[in-house]
Structure formats: C-alpha cells, structure tokens
Amino acid sequence: MEGKREVEIAPSAELAAVRGAEIFLEGARRAIRERNRFTVALSGGSSPAPLFRKIAGQAAASHIEWSAVHLFWADERCVPPDHPDSNFRMASELLLSRLPAPGPVVHRIAGELPPGEAARRYEEELSRTFPHTGIPVFDMILLGVGSDGHTASLFPEMEAWEFQERFAIAVYVEKMASHRVTLTLPVINNARHVLFLVTGAGKADIVVEILAGEDRARYPAARIAPTKGVLTWLLDADAGRNLRHHHGKM
C-alpha cells in the first residue's frame, strides 16, 4: 500500500471521531505486533479533542500494551505545558491522564524553552527514538488543517515549511503572534500512516481546494503525501460536503 490515499466521509463529527479512534487503536495493535512499539505524533487544535476522548474511552479494553506506545507531537506552541494554549496540556487532560498505567512513553516538545532550543532538543529526542532510520519513521501522524491550508505549524506564507535538512524547526506565525515548534515536511511524509481528521462546515472550502483544486500545491496540507505509506483524509459530512462535485479530480 505504498503512496496510497484514502478519503473517508463520516455522517457526523461524532462518528468521524469514532472512526478515527478505530484507525488509531488498530494501528497501535498492528505496530506493536510487528515492531514491538507504536510511534505516533498527535496534533492540537479543536478537531482531535473528540478523538482523544474516544481513544481514552476504549483504552482499557483495547488490548494494547500502552507502555509500548511512544507519543510525540506534530507541533507545539511555545508556552509552558500547563498553559491553556498547550497542545500537550490538551492531550494530557483528555487522553494521557485516562490511559491505563504505566501509560505511554511521552516525548513532549519543551514549549517553555526558547523556540530554537526547544526545536533542537526535540530533534535530539527524535534521533534517540529513531536511531537507525535517518529521517524518523513514525507509525502514525495525526494532523488537522486550518482554513488557510496550514497543517501542524506549516503555514502557506512560510518558506521554512519546505526545509529539507531538519526534523523539527522553530517558526514564528506572524498573523497569530505565536512562536511554535513543528515537525518538517520530510518527517511527516516519511510516516507509515498520516491521518487527517477534519470536521465542520468551516473547513469545507479548504478541503475541496486541497483535495480537488487546481492550485492545491500552495497549501502545506496538500504537500502531505507519504512516500511509502498511507494518507487518510477522515472528514465529517460538513467538511466533505463539496467533494461530491469534484470526485473525478481527486
């Protein structure tokens, strides 16, 4: 299944989260069975919150050895881990705190450090966890997409999102006045499975632009195309409502 792309549309955001949890848990079971561990990068924003709740709700009965799970983040805001804007904090509250003991190995981005230092330390953490692969090979990376086509903290106006030699970089998002650390495109595209979870009518226009538009290459999210893995776009009916008119172009 090299370079495969799938688009799934669930009837509702709730059912999209249910399906996302199913994909996550099955991916974890398969990776642990085949490679004795499951390496996954989580995302922030509003879309994954229901997904995290669904995973947590099924965790105890999932037959997953959670201590074999390695949790990373696709990006992080440069704030302390207890800050309301912290992606780590959201995942910790909705998912990590509800997983069976002893729980997963957590590799958070140290957002409380200066951005460049946080990115450097995160790269070192990635190199320690993936010592023999060159570019890290995640089993799964969870992503969302912004209405401007950004994903992780890779934004259309940035030249940095094409950076090829780094695993993680510090970026400043001027329109949000926000320093962040993000995985780079080569790392994301080296994953075995990339799962976009996109919900809500507010994302319908950008979804069709990315998946079926004529000028899709200008959007960072459209540049996500795992070279040896599977790309899944999991949408709810609202986010996917315009796709039926463009099915032939996808």
ROPA-622297 format. One line per 10 residues: for each residue x negated, y, z negated of N, C-alpha, C. Coordinates in Angstrom, 3 decimals. Layout:
X/Y/Z/X/Y/Z/X/Y/Z ~ ... $
// end
This chain:
-0.838/-1.192/0.000/0.000/0.000/0.000/-0.881/1.254/0.000 ~ -1.825/1.340/0.917/-2.737/2.470/0.943/-2.082/3.659/1.642 ~ -2.216/4.826/1.019/-1.700/6.027/1.604/-0.194/6.049/1.769 ~ 0.529/5.330/0.960/1.977/5.213/1.101/2.680/6.377/0.412 ~ 3.737/6.912/1.068/4.551/7.949/0.445/5.987/7.475/0.335 ~ 6.572/7.704/-0.839/7.957/7.334/-1.109/8.702/8.566/-1.586 ~ 9.943/8.701/-1.177/10.823/9.748/-1.689/12.059/9.072/-2.252 ~ 12.311/9.267/-3.534/13.496/8.720/-4.187/14.348/9.870/-4.716 ~ 15.642/9.802/-4.490/16.557/10.822/-4.986/17.547/10.161/-5.938 ~ 17.494/10.564/-7.195/18.409/10.043/-8.212/19.655/10.931/-8.266 $
20.793/10.389/-8.684/22.026/11.174/-8.708/22.001/12.355/-9.671 ~ 21.179/12.293/-10.695/21.147/13.359/-11.703/19.755/13.459/-12.297 ~ 19.506/14.566/-12.999/18.223/14.734/-13.674/18.028/13.653/-14.729 ~ 19.097/13.292/-15.413/19.028/12.238/-16.426/18.578/10.917/-15.819 ~ 19.159/10.570/-14.685/18.801/9.305/-14.041/17.428/9.375/-13.382 ~ 16.998/10.571/-12.987/15.627/10.723/-12.496/14.631/10.434/-13.613 ~ 14.936/10.910/-14.830/14.071/10.626/-15.972/14.059/9.144/-16.301 ~ 15.218/8.497/-16.206/15.293/7.047/-16.435/14.410/6.315/-15.438 ~ 14.521/6.689/-14.170/13.712/6.040/-13.127/12.222/6.345/-13.320 ~ 11.906/7.584/-13.719/10.514/7.936/-13.972/9.914/7.109/-15.096 $
10.683/6.888/-16.155/10.200/6.061/-17.268/9.973/4.631/-16.808 ~ 10.858/4.143/-15.960/10.705/2.785/-15.420/9.411/2.663/-14.627 ~ 9.129/3.652/-13.782/7.895/3.644/-12.991/6.670/3.718/-13.899 ~ 6.730/4.591/-14.904/5.619/4.755/-15.844/5.340/3.461/-16.595 ~ 6.359/2.871/-17.171/6.170/1.685/-18.007/5.722/0.485/-17.180 ~ 6.282/0.334/-15.994/5.844/-0.763/-15.136/4.401/-0.554/-14.683 ~ 4.043/0.691/-14.382/2.656/0.990/-14.025/1.697/0.681/-15.153 ~ 2.121/0.984/-16.384/1.283/0.687/-17.547/1.098/-0.813/-17.713 ~ 2.183/-1.556/-17.616/2.084/-3.016/-17.770/1.171/-3.616/-16.705 ~ 1.323/-3.158/-15.469/0.518/-3.707/-14.378/-0.963/-3.382/-14.559 $
-1.263/-2.127/-14.897/-2.656/-1.726/-15.052/-3.334/-2.485/-16.191 ~ -2.635/-2.632/-17.314/-3.221/-3.356/-18.451/-3.407/-4.821/-18.097 ~ -2.467/-5.383/-17.378/-2.593/-6.778/-16.952/-3.779/-6.972/-16.001 ~ -3.974/-6.020/-15.092/-5.005/-6.178/-14.062/-6.366/-5.629/-14.471 ~ -6.386/-4.561/-15.295/-7.660/-3.891/-15.596/-7.869/-3.656/-17.088 ~ -6.990/-4.160/-17.907/-7.105/-4.092/-19.372/-6.942/-2.690/-19.955 ~ -6.502/-1.744/-19.144/-6.201/-0.422/-19.661/-5.341/0.320/-18.637 ~ -4.680/1.379/-19.116/-3.836/2.222/-18.269/-4.278/3.657/-18.472 ~ -4.791/4.277/-17.422/-5.250/5.661/-17.490/-4.237/6.538/-16.772 ~ -3.722/7.538/-17.490/-2.658/8.369/-16.937/-2.868/9.818/-17.341 $
-2.586/10.728/-16.422/-2.625/12.159/-16.718/-1.200/12.690/-16.728 ~ -0.834/13.372/-17.812/0.501/13.925/-17.976/0.539/15.361/-17.479 ~ 1.738/15.867/-17.256/1.895/17.259/-16.839/2.705/18.009/-17.878 ~ 2.743/19.332/-17.725/3.527/20.170/-18.610/4.751/20.701/-17.884 ~ 5.255/21.836/-18.354/6.459/22.388/-17.760/7.707/21.733/-18.319 ~ 8.858/22.107/-17.766/10.125/21.632/-18.310/10.536/20.265/-17.784 ~ 10.148/19.926/-16.541/10.654/18.692/-15.926/10.281/17.418/-16.681 ~ 9.054/17.281/-17.205/8.711/15.999/-17.834/9.294/15.777/-19.220 ~ 9.903/16.794/-19.829/10.409/16.615/-21.191/11.415/15.463/-21.289 ~ 12.436/15.391/-20.421/13.340/14.239/-20.492/12.629/12.911/-20.213 $
11.644/12.949/-19.331/10.874/11.736/-19.036/10.132/11.252/-20.276 ~ 9.482/12.168/-20.983/8.758/11.784/-22.192/9.709/11.166/-23.215 ~ 10.903/11.743/-23.338/11.879/11.193/-24.288/12.302/9.779/-23.895 ~ 12.499/9.549/-22.596/12.900/8.222/-22.136/11.792/7.199/-22.382 ~ 10.550/7.568/-22.095/9.425/6.655/-22.337/9.337/6.319/-23.820 ~ 9.424/7.352/-24.657/9.330/7.136/-26.108/10.449/6.237/-26.604 ~ 11.637/6.420/-26.053/12.774/5.624/-26.490/12.650/4.153/-26.146 ~ 11.868/3.843/-25.109/11.689/2.454/-24.694/10.353/1.863/-25.130 ~ 9.527/2.659/-25.766/8.148/2.253/-26.043/8.055/0.993/-26.899 ~ 8.857/0.931/-27.946/8.743/-0.191/-28.888/9.108/-1.518/-28.240 $
10.031/-1.477/-27.285/10.489/-2.707/-26.635/9.824/-2.948/-25.288 ~ 8.793/-2.175/-24.975/8.217/-2.204/-23.621/7.174/-3.302/-23.411 ~ 6.753/-3.963/-24.492/5.710/-4.994/-24.415/4.401/-4.428/-23.866 ~ 4.130/-3.185/-24.203/2.891/-2.533/-23.794/1.973/-2.409/-25.000 ~ 0.713/-2.752/-24.803/-0.298/-2.550/-25.851/-0.740/-1.090/-25.764 ~ -0.136/-0.241/-26.581/-0.337/1.195/-26.434/-1.764/1.629/-26.726 ~ -2.503/0.838/-27.478/-3.907/1.188/-27.737/-4.773/1.044/-26.483 ~ -4.242/0.393/-25.436/-4.956/0.258/-24.164/-4.604/1.372/-23.182 ~ -3.780/2.320/-23.629/-3.365/3.437/-22.792/-4.255/4.645/-23.078 ~ -4.790/5.246/-22.023/-5.617/6.455/-22.140/-4.840/7.621/-21.544 $
-4.490/8.591/-22.390/-3.695/9.740/-21.958/-4.574/10.963/-21.734 ~ -4.486/11.496/-20.524/-5.134/12.753/-20.157/-4.041/13.744/-19.763 ~ -4.466/14.937/-19.346/-3.520/15.942/-18.860/-3.965/16.451/-17.499 ~ -3.003/16.662/-16.606/-3.323/17.204/-15.281/-3.802/18.648/-15.398 ~ -3.271/19.373/-16.377/-3.731/20.736/-16.631/-3.300/21.152/-18.028 ~ -3.851/22.258/-18.465/-3.529/22.775/-19.792/-3.728/24.278/-19.802 ~ -2.866/24.956/-20.532/-3.053/26.383/-20.775/-4.120/26.569/-21.845 ~ -4.872/27.640/-21.738/-5.954/27.866/-22.696/-5.402/28.508/-23.968 ~ -4.749/27.655/-24.740/-4.162/28.037/-26.024/-4.469/26.917/-27.018 ~ -4.379/27.185/-28.319/-4.602/26.118/-29.306/-3.558/25.007/-29.160 $
-3.872/23.808/-29.644/-2.972/22.665/-29.443/-1.632/22.779/-30.165 ~ -1.519/23.690/-31.130/-0.243/23.871/-31.818/0.551/25.066/-31.271 ~ 0.059/25.668/-30.195/0.726/26.831/-29.592/1.978/26.386/-28.838 ~ 3.052/27.178/-28.842/4.275/26.790/-28.129/4.075/26.541/-26.630 ~ 3.058/27.173/-26.023/2.815/27.004/-24.589/1.932/25.796/-24.261 ~ 1.442/25.101/-25.270/0.506/23.997/-25.059/1.205/22.784/-24.440 ~ 0.666/22.299/-23.326/1.180/21.060/-22.736/0.950/19.885/-23.675 ~ -0.183/19.901/-24.366/-0.463/18.840/-25.341/0.600/18.828/-26.434 ~ 0.950/20.009/-26.940/1.932/20.063/-28.027/3.266/19.451/-27.592 ~ 3.720/19.777/-26.386/4.989/19.228/-25.932/4.929/17.705/-25.853 $
3.862/17.185/-25.249/3.727/15.735/-25.139/3.587/15.090/-26.506 ~ 2.893/15.768/-27.418/2.709/15.229/-28.758/4.041/15.112/-29.484 ~ 4.858/16.148/-29.385/6.133/16.156/-30.098/7.139/15.176/-29.504 ~ 7.198/15.099/-28.174/8.238/14.309/-27.511/7.825/12.865/-27.248 ~ 6.509/12.618/-27.184/6.047/11.288/-26.785/5.055/10.676/-27.773 ~ 3.922/11.335/-27.963/2.841/10.716/-28.752/3.283/10.368/-30.163 ~ 4.012/11.252/-30.794/4.414/11.032/-32.184/5.439/9.909/-32.321 ~ 5.986/9.456/-31.201/7.032/8.449/-31.248/6.583/7.099/-30.696 ~ 5.308/6.970/-30.368/4.794/5.701/-29.853/4.380/4.781/-31.001 ~ 4.477/3.475/-30.810/4.089/2.537/-31.864/2.609/2.669/-32.225 $
2.301/2.523/-33.500/0.904/2.534/-33.960/0.189/1.299/-33.411 ~ -1.127/1.391/-33.138/-2.017/2.521/-33.395/-1.948/3.628/-32.344 ~ -1.163/3.457/-31.311/-0.981/4.517/-30.320/-2.083/4.566/-29.292 ~ -1.915/5.441/-28.285/-2.876/5.517/-27.187/-4.139/6.285/-27.561 ~ -5.126/6.186/-26.690/-6.339/6.996/-26.790/-6.025/8.333/-26.119 ~ -6.176/9.411/-26.861/-5.771/10.730/-26.371/-7.002/11.535/-25.967 ~ -7.009/12.022/-24.744/-8.105/12.835/-24.207/-7.524/14.207/-23.854 ~ -7.361/15.058/-24.839/-6.727/16.341/-24.550/-7.758/17.351/-24.044 ~ -7.273/18.348/-23.329/-8.093/19.484/-22.919/-8.161/20.458/-24.096 ~ -9.358/20.859/-24.477/-9.535/21.724/-25.653/-9.217/23.166/-25.276 $
-7.921/23.469/-25.186/-7.494/24.784/-24.739/-7.870/25.922/-25.661 ~ -8.257/25.603/-26.887/-8.647/26.651/-27.832/-10.061/27.181/-27.564 ~ -10.821/26.491/-26.725/-12.175/26.922/-26.380/-12.142/27.919/-25.224 ~ -13.252/28.657/-24.993/-13.323/29.482/-23.782/-13.071/28.604/-22.547 ~ -12.365/29.124/-21.533/-11.940/28.286/-20.411/-13.050/27.492/-19.738 ~ -14.174/28.140/-19.470/-15.265/27.427/-18.811/-15.806/26.288/-19.651 ~ -15.903/26.512/-20.962/-16.374/25.475/-21.875/-15.365/24.332/-21.961 ~ -14.078/24.673/-21.997/-13.044/23.643/-22.044/-13.088/22.770/-20.795 ~ -13.282/23.376/-19.625/-13.363/22.617/-18.369/-14.593/21.716/-18.368 ~ -15.737/22.239/-18.848/-16.961/21.437/-18.871/-16.813/20.231/-19.787 $
-16.251/20.452/-20.948/-16.062/19.337/-21.885/-15.073/18.305/-21.337 ~ -14.067/18.793/-20.643/-13.084/17.865/-20.068/-13.732/17.022/-18.972 ~ -14.588/17.635/-18.179/-15.319/16.867/-17.165/-16.201/15.802/-17.814 ~ -16.841/16.150/-18.901/-17.666/15.168/-19.614/-16.808/14.013/-20.124 ~ -15.624/14.333/-20.633/-14.700/13.306/-21.122/-14.256/12.394/-19.976 ~ -13.984/12.986/-18.837/-13.606/12.205/-17.656/-14.748/11.283/-17.233 ~ -15.958/11.793/-17.220/-17.117/10.986/-16.816/-17.357/9.830/-17.777 ~ -17.114/10.061/-19.072/-17.292/8.979/-20.048/-16.231/7.894/-19.860 ~ -15.028/8.297/-19.518/-13.937/7.331/-19.383/-13.994/6.592/-18.053 ~ -14.528/7.244/-17.028/-14.649/6.639/-15.693/-16.124/6.650/-15.286 $
-16.968/5.844/-15.951/-18.415/5.982/-15.762/-18.953/5.429/-14.456 ~ -18.214/4.573/-13.790/-18.780/3.872/-12.634/-18.053/4.161/-11.326 ~ -17.171/5.142/-11.324/-16.335/5.336/-10.142/-16.675/6.581/-9.337 ~ -17.641/7.390/-9.802/-17.841/8.675/-9.145/-16.662/9.560/-9.515 ~ -15.824/9.874/-8.542/-14.597/10.601/-8.835/-13.695/9.696/-9.673 ~ -13.145/10.203/-10.769/-12.258/9.367/-11.596/-11.122/8.761/-10.784 ~ -10.763/7.527/-11.160/-9.645/6.839/-10.503/-8.567/6.597/-11.550 ~ -7.624/7.504/-11.637/-6.508/7.332/-12.561/-5.549/6.278/-12.033 ~ -4.963/5.529/-12.943/-3.889/4.622/-12.535/-2.652/5.408/-12.134 ~ -2.387/6.496/-12.845/-1.207/7.305/-12.535/-1.442/8.746/-12.954 $
-0.947/9.679/-12.136/-0.943/11.100/-12.480/0.481/11.603/-12.293 ~ 1.028/12.189/-13.350/2.370/12.762/-13.303/2.262/14.246/-12.987 ~ 3.042/14.711/-12.026/2.990/16.105/-11.614/4.387/16.677/-11.469 ~ 4.473/17.988/-11.546/5.664/18.720/-11.171/5.292/19.692/-10.069 ~ 6.234/20.507/-9.662/5.957/21.521/-8.642/6.685/22.803/-9.014 ~ 5.998/23.922/-8.836/6.624/25.209/-9.084/7.359/25.703/-7.851 ~ 8.194/26.703/-8.029/8.950/27.234/-6.899/8.058/27.899/-5.862 ~ 6.795/28.164/-6.225/5.820/28.713/-5.281/4.959/27.630/-4.638 ~ 5.229/26.365/-4.949/4.472/25.269/-4.354/3.230/24.878/-5.128 ~ 3.030/25.448/-6.322/1.858/25.046/-7.104/2.128/23.711/-7.794 $
1.051/23.030/-8.106/1.144/21.818/-8.910/-0.080/21.743/-9.795 ~ 0.043/21.067/-10.953/-0.961/21.202/-12.008/-1.160/22.717/-12.198 ~ -2.412/23.210/-12.210/-2.628/24.660/-12.180/-3.388/25.032/-10.915 ~ -2.951/24.449/-9.806/-3.486/24.750/-8.480/-2.439/25.588/-7.755 ~ -2.752/26.873/-7.542/-1.785/27.825/-7.005/-2.143/28.226/-5.575 ~ -1.150/28.594/-4.766/-1.415/28.910/-3.365/-2.439/30.015/-3.152 ~ -2.482/30.998/-4.049/-3.375/32.138/-3.833/-4.821/31.847/-4.240 ~ -5.085/30.678/-4.772/-6.422/30.350/-5.250/-7.259/29.681/-4.167 ~ -8.483/30.129/-4.049/-9.438/29.362/-3.248/-9.963/28.188/-4.065 ~ -9.940/28.333/-5.373/-10.552/27.331/-6.255/-9.883/25.972/-6.147 $
-8.606/25.934/-5.725/-7.930/24.642/-5.736/-8.464/23.705/-4.669 ~ -9.301/24.224/-3.760/-9.932/23.350/-2.776/-11.318/22.888/-3.238 ~ -11.683/23.253/-4.445/-13.017/22.933/-4.959/-13.260/21.422/-4.897 ~ -14.355/21.017/-4.265/-14.578/19.602/-3.986/-15.565/18.921/-4.932 ~ -16.421/19.667/-5.582/-17.521/19.042/-6.332/-17.222/18.871/-7.810 ~ -16.086/19.363/-8.267/-15.779/19.331/-9.690/-14.593/18.427/-9.959 ~ -14.544/17.891/-11.173/-13.398/17.095/-11.609/-12.326/17.976/-12.255 ~ -12.768/19.004/-12.962/-11.857/19.933/-13.639/-12.466/21.321/-13.578 ~ -11.614/22.323/-13.433/-12.097/23.702/-13.334/-11.231/24.609/-14.199 ~ -11.828/25.727/-14.604/-11.082/26.783/-15.285/-10.557/27.748/-14.229 $
-9.304/28.150/-14.365/-8.705/29.092/-13.416/-7.974/30.171/-14.205 ~ -7.824/31.327/-13.564/-7.010/32.395/-14.134/-5.852/32.652/-13.193 ~ -4.639/32.483/-13.701/-3.438/32.691/-12.900/-2.969/34.121/-13.157 ~ -3.299/35.000/-12.207/-3.078/36.428/-12.437/-1.610/36.758/-12.638 ~ -0.716/36.173/-11.850/0.695/36.546/-11.952/1.325/36.081/-13.265 ~ 0.646/35.160/-13.952/1.138/34.707/-15.246/0.227/35.150/-16.384 ~ -0.836/35.904/-16.018/-1.820/36.365/-17.007/-2.256/35.222/-17.909 ~ -2.629/34.105/-17.277/-2.861/32.874/-18.026/-4.149/32.194/-17.596 ~ -5.038/31.951/-18.564/-6.214/31.107/-18.324/-5.806/29.647/-18.491 ~ -6.302/28.793/-17.602/-5.940/27.380/-17.643/-7.115/26.515/-17.224 $
-7.006/25.227/-17.522/-7.939/24.215/-17.030/-7.111/23.204/-16.258 ~ -7.602/22.802/-15.092/-6.832/21.895/-14.252/-7.722/20.844/-13.601 ~ -7.160/19.661/-13.389/-7.808/18.689/-12.525/-7.881/19.250/-11.117 ~ -8.873/18.817/-10.360/-9.041/19.286/-8.994/-8.362/18.339/-8.003 ~ -8.210/18.830/-6.788/-7.553/18.059/-5.743/-8.227/16.706/-5.482 ~ -9.568/16.628/-5.418/-10.184/15.310/-5.171/-9.843/14.278/-6.244 ~ -9.735/14.703/-7.504/-9.384/13.766/-8.570/-7.945/13.300/-8.411 ~ -7.046/14.240/-8.172/-5.640/13.866/-8.026/-5.454/12.921/-6.846 ~ -6.121/13.204/-5.746/-5.954/12.381/-4.551/-6.708/11.062/-4.609 ~ -7.442/10.832/-5.694/-8.136/9.555/-5.874/-7.358/8.597/-6.771 $
-6.175/9.026/-7.224/-5.378/8.198/-8.133/-4.728/7.035/-7.391 ~ -4.455/5.995/-8.142/-3.736/4.851/-7.573/-2.263/5.173/-7.340 ~ -1.701/6.041/-8.167/-0.291/6.408/-8.019/-0.126/7.834/-8.517 ~ 0.431/8.694/-7.685/0.799/10.051/-8.086/2.318/10.139/-8.057 ~ 2.892/10.558/-9.175/4.346/10.644/-9.303/4.751/12.092/-9.537 ~ 5.428/12.684/-8.550/6.055/13.986/-8.724/7.452/13.767/-9.287 ~ 7.779/14.462/-10.363/9.140/14.481/-10.889/9.648/15.907/-10.763 ~ 10.671/16.100/-9.927/11.160/17.446/-9.616/12.674/17.443/-9.740 ~ 13.201/18.338/-10.575/14.647/18.382/-10.803/15.154/19.815/-10.738 ~ 16.419/19.955/-10.392/17.079/21.249/-10.433/17.213/21.907/-9.071 $
18.326/22.618/-8.884/18.599/23.282/-7.613/17.570/24.360/-7.291 ~ 16.937/24.916/-8.322/15.926/25.941/-8.095/14.693/25.440/-7.362 ~ 14.531/24.131/-7.282/13.375/23.558/-6.586/13.738/23.031/-5.189 ~ 15.015/23.138/-4.796/15.444/22.532/-3.531/14.723/23.127/-2.331 ~ 14.536/24.436/-2.308/13.908/25.074/-1.143/12.442/24.695/-1.018 ~ 11.706/24.728/-2.134/10.277/24.408/-2.040/10.069/22.929/-1.747 ~ 10.940/22.063/-2.239/10.820/20.636/-1.943/10.914/20.380/-0.448 ~ 11.903/20.995/0.211/12.055/20.762/1.647/10.912/21.414/2.424 ~ 10.396/22.546/1.934/9.237/23.171/2.581/8.013/22.255/2.519 ~ 7.799/21.641/1.346/6.626/20.785/1.164/6.753/19.474/1.927 $
7.920/18.875/1.892/8.085/17.548/2.485/8.459/17.573/3.957 ~ 9.029/18.675/4.427/9.500/18.685/5.815/9.232/19.995/6.543 ~ 8.583/20.961/5.901/8.377/22.271/6.505/7.292/22.269/7.566 ~ 7.296/23.322/8.383/6.310/23.442/9.464/4.967/23.959/8.943 ~ 4.982/24.687/7.835/3.758/25.314/7.322/3.434/24.788/5.936 ~ 3.615/23.499/5.759/3.500/22.925/4.420/2.087/22.974/3.853 ~ 1.061/23.036/4.714/-0.325/22.941/4.244/-0.722/24.087/3.328 ~ 0.035/25.181/3.338/-0.351/26.312/2.477/0.021/26.088/1.018 ~ 0.787/25.038/0.743/1.189/24.751/-0.626/0.268/23.708/-1.241 ~ -0.316/23.990/-2.398/-1.152/22.981/-3.044/-0.445/21.639/-3.232 $
0.840/21.656/-3.598/1.552/20.391/-3.809/1.621/19.560/-2.535 ~ 1.605/20.218/-1.381/1.651/19.486/-0.113/0.314/18.841/0.224 ~ -0.742/19.273/-0.458/-2.069/18.690/-0.234/-2.284/17.423/-1.060 ~ -1.313/17.071/-1.866/-1.430/15.854/-2.667/-1.059/14.673/-1.775 ~ -2.056/13.846/-1.490/-1.861/12.682/-0.623/-2.922/11.655/-0.985 ~ -2.643/10.806/-1.971/-3.652/9.841/-2.422/-4.214/9.026/-1.262 ~ -5.540/8.983/-1.166/-6.174/8.332/-0.020/-6.021/6.824/-0.047 ~ -5.951/6.248/-1.235/-5.844/4.789/-1.342/-4.689/4.368/-2.233 ~ -3.806/5.292/-2.525/-2.749/4.997/-3.481/-1.369/5.327/-2.959 ~ -0.442/5.397/-3.888/0.959/5.644/-3.576/1.345/7.027/-4.092 $
2.071/7.766/-3.273/2.620/9.059/-3.650/4.131/8.924/-3.726 ~ 4.696/9.176/-4.898/6.146/9.096/-5.074/6.700/10.466/-5.435 ~ 7.647/10.931/-4.657/8.420/12.118/-4.994/9.744/11.634/-5.559 ~ 9.957/11.853/-6.840/11.177/11.450/-7.519/11.987/12.711/-7.820 ~ 13.126/12.842/-7.171/13.934/14.045/-7.232/15.307/13.724/-7.818 ~ 15.939/14.725/-8.385/17.360/14.562/-8.652/18.138/15.095/-7.448 ~ 19.457/14.916/-7.451/20.263/15.286/-6.285/20.164/16.774/-5.980 ~ 20.059/17.607/-7.020/19.970/19.048/-6.794/18.664/19.422/-6.092 ~ 17.547/18.886/-6.567/16.256/19.207/-5.957/16.127/18.641/-4.545 ~ 16.800/17.536/-4.271/16.688/16.889/-2.964/17.816/17.188/-2.008 $
18.657/18.161/-2.343/19.897/18.342/-1.578/19.666/18.798/-0.140 ~ 18.524/19.461/0.147/18.267/19.938/1.510/17.538/18.926/2.377 ~ 17.083/17.837/1.784/16.233/16.911/2.538/17.001/16.138/3.603 ~ 18.266/15.894/3.388/19.004/15.067/4.346/19.056/15.709/5.727 ~ 18.913/17.037/5.790/18.932/17.723/7.077/17.589/17.650/7.793 ~ 16.560/17.199/7.075/15.206/17.205/7.629/14.591/15.819/7.617 ~ 15.401/14.803/7.455/14.869/13.463/7.234/13.906/13.036/8.329 ~ 14.167/13.408/9.532/13.310/12.969/10.631/11.917/13.559/10.615 ~ 11.718/14.665/9.904/10.412/15.324/9.882/9.538/14.874/8.722 ~ 10.083/14.122/7.802/9.360/13.813/6.565/8.256/12.804/6.758 $
// end
